Amino acid sequence: MDLLEKIKKHDLKGRGGAGFSVYNKWKLVLKEKGKEKYLIINGAEGEPGVKKDEYIIKHHTKELVAGIELVLNYIKAKKCILFLNHDYKKYGEKIKKYIYNTNIEIVYKSKNAGYVAGEESTMLNILENKRSEPRIRPPFPTESGYKESPTLIHNIETIYNIYLVYHGKFKGNRFYTINGEVKNPGVYNLPANYTIARILEETNNFPLFKFFVQHGGQASGEIINSSQLKKQASGCGAITIYSYKNNSDFKLIKNLIYFYFNNSCGKCTPCREGTYRLKEMFSGEKMNWSHFLELIDNLEDSSFCALGSSLATPVKSYIKNVNPDFKPKL
Amino acid sequence: MKKFYIKINNKKILTNGEESILNIARKNKIDIPSLCYHPDLPVKGNCGLCLVEIKGFKKLVRACSVKARPDMEIKTNTARVAKSRNLNLELLYAEHVNKCNTCVNSIDCQLLKLVKKYKIDVTEFPKRKTERKTYKFGNAVEIDGSQCIDCRSCLDACQLLSGIKHLELKGRGINQEIVPKTEDKLSGLAAKKKGFVCIYCGQCALHCPVGAAQEQDQINELELALKNKSKDEILVAQIAPSVRVSIGEEFGLKPGTVVTGKLVTALKKLGFDAVIDVNFGADITTIVEAQELIDRIKNKKPLPLLTSCCPAWVRYVEYYQPELIKNLTSSRSPQMHTAGLVKTYFAKRNNISADKIKVVSIMPCTAKKYEATRKELRYKDKDLIDFVLTTRETAFLIAKNKIKFNALKNSKMNNMLSEHSGAGAIYGASGGVMESAIRTALHILENKKLPKIDFKEYRGMEGLKEASIKIKNRKLNVAIVNGLANFQKIVDQIDKYDYIEVMTCPGGCIGGGGQPIPTNSDIRLARMKALYSIDSKKKLRKAHENTYALKALHYLESQKIDKQILHTTYSKKNK
């Protein structure tokens, strides 16, 4: 069976976080007939608490490169750029060992490119030596991406899955990064339909203390309480355990806000100014809370890119699921 | 493109898929605010004010960056929209250290207008940019970082309209700052940046919605000069061609309203003793430049001849293309011609010592401030012009003195230096200098009455206009560069032409860096049309038929000061 048909049959989803259908993405790129095409693999892995791309690079290097070659050949792309987190330079030589006659260039994300560097249009800007900032969409990369050419962008795990699908080895698993206050932190390969509770049990990580969970990454993931674990992990499949004992409301929210403030690229008002004003609330001696939730809502509703919007997810879910009295207590 | 219907606030609107929701709404008189969108520049989506709700979209949508699709249902006025838009406006206002009392831009300030319109509580957040620097570019333009709201329109104007790329964006997040590349020289990081110099065109100021980029105003100095004027001293104001068709906008009049008479009255009320017309100087310039064109053609001197009445363009040549200096016309600009005649001819005829005359230019331009101080343009080692005010500064001064501009009666200018031809009037539009010079040059070369007066192929908003005319036994190829960035289109094939007009600002002076804000293509067109209407209504259409101008030229020749007053030199300047 044709690779594209296999992908369709398995209903393969992108593993970068958004879960877009791989089949649909390929269709969009293939539609652009007669144009030079590019394949870009996003291994920026900027979301704190996620290490699954690194795991694949380290342990499945051969499959990763073979997967890239499969895709390159299928869409007849001019070349592939493998965009990697700066911390993954140590795997560069290993990756290169598996590259023979394929046009794969490895580019490392610079340390100061920030959280936003993993956002796909920002990544394109970085690759074109432009400011590390998101682009206006449309046009989407499938139509006009790298150097204004149709560009297929996949996460590392997606490429690995495409490799498995091609060889009939895909079993519907995914990679989970488990961390925080757990006994057995690490990256695990388990069925994608497992609930968070089951993953914690199977990996012998289910806490015995009072805890709450963040899933989907330590910056943008939703925060839930221990009675809400009968759902699947979202985004890039990270699960972080926090104990009530060791985590204060104030510190947790403050850390989130500082992270977003420090990483704001500065392009749009709600993120640049909003995270600054939020940070001021947490760093000043006197706090004026009147705008706290308004600023969070505003980020969610009007920030330019999805990363800016995502601050609202952990903050609002924390308040809703863990401590509905968050504000008055402070 | 197939047409379809969308709904904005339940109103059915027929449209195509080409335009943004913002533009469709504005065309249909549905107001959507924005500070970072400017129709001259690419869409940025930075400010977060043009938010709308679209059925089926999870987040609010920036109307500037989304095109209409069939059956879209859009709401611009919901509580959700208002909540985010107002908060973003409040956040932007907290970036901007307001200096409204002394800020020339306060009459045009779009931020101020929006804050008033949406009744924003501006006291909630403390100002965060109080420590920001002001960067001054020569004596012409400045960027006051404490007023900047990070919209970045100045950056695009500098890069895309003038093509200079003198400004750049440094830093990330709240630390981002618009800085001139030349600034790096001071910090010793010059290596990479060498080669960028500001040409003072002021397009950054024209595209700044909040007055952070602005002219270096001379309001205080002029007020002092008016106040402390001694009895034997006189102040002369000279009005550039394009100001009369734009300054009315600052007082609520439609773009393109001709307000010459009111402007003269206003200037007299401010305390000026005489008001004269740079259109007159433009006729002088035309005659001088047309003669040079003919001389260069006849005597096989370097061609093409390049116009020099745009001081930003001259600065560009001197710094960026010094090999073209030999092609620049030696003729001074209309501003300098008029001023030179004030200090000589006018002074003599009115029996006033030149030292007792102060000349104030009313200009659409920021670079004219620089031109007025060029050493090459001095006469007897003194600057000919004391102050240069932009259209905006002039309007600010009129408003500050509580003069009700629209209610003013018309006054006339001093006719010794104000009678002008239609050719002088159109200097303010791209193609106008070329058309004026060709009217005169053709007449002289063909030695007969002109078969044609209107050269419509030179007019309009195209970035590059080319034409060729037959004269005697030769063809004359001309090009008009409308907006300096377009010069790059012909820079490698300049030998193709005999005569090139370059105006740095899109549209020419009617789109100058000192003009009212907003300036956009519709407004430029209205101002341009007004200039051509002045021309077409004139009996006198050709500069060399202006007997007042010929008299003035005769005077200069008789005194043997024609070279000093009419001509100048240029030199290669190092960045």
Interface residues (C-beta under 8 A of the other chain):
Chain A: N112 G114 R131 S132 I136 P138 F261 N262 N263 S264 C265 G266 K267 C268 T269 P270 R272 E273 G274 Y276 R277 N288 S290 H291 E294 L295 D297 N298 E300 D301 S302 S303 F304 S309
Chain B: V43 K44 G45 N46 C47 G48 L49 L51 K59 L60 R62 S65 K67 R80 K83 S84 R85 L87 N88 L91 L92 A94 E95 E124 F125 R128 D150 L169 G171 R172 G173 I174 N175 Q176
